[in-house]
Amino acid sequence: MVVPGAGVDLTRFKPAPLPPIEAGLVFLMIAPLDQRHGVLEYAEAARQIRSHGRRARFQLVATPSQSVDAMSLAQLAPYASDLEFLDPSDDVRPLLAACHVYVYPSRAEGMPRTVLEALAMGRPVITTDTPGCREAIDERVNGCLVPPHDAGALTLAIESILKRPDLIPSQARAGRLKAERRFDVRDVNRSLFEALGMT
């Protein structure tokens, strides 16, 4: 039996009102500070979009990584004017509530927990067309998929949202519905218990 990751607690991660868009859209990424999770692609996309004069904010919450692809914050220094570095938090809900779109351009992943949490809170998600990540996204319905290792494609995906911010509310609703339909932690646990004969 294949289950959709660990699921998400829909009672804890509830839909949050979208922030006003008058001051520009806010994009958020929360990830370990390593190349495997696509931090550099996110930083490069932020640089490209801001160089085009687009009014958007790109927030990054980078937690320490112990992987072989670990990076230091010094490696992101060239992007300091394009990224807003936020402190890690045990409770990501306020961070997700303050953004319009969640971005997670992982190069290799299972079923990312923060992607499910973002969907549950009603945030469109841009992530990569890789196993695990792709199962969470219905293309142009609750977000979009881009190839891994491709900052150019990520830039275009973000640009497409900047051009049509009016689509964000419907994608936000679709994200929550997808979380309810596929990723409710109670359903995931029930399936696991049934598979293990523990019901």
Secondary structure, 3 states (H helix, E strand, C coil): CCCCCCCECCCCCCCCCCCCCCCCEEEEEEEECEHHHCHHHHHHHHHHHHHCCCCEEEEEEEECCCCCCECCHHHHHHHCCCCEEECCCCCCHHHHHCCCEEEECCCCCCCCHHHHHHHHCCCCEEEECCCCCHHHCCECCCEEEECCCCHHHHHHHHHHHHHCHHHHHHHHHHHHHHHHHHCEHHHHHHHHHHHCCCC
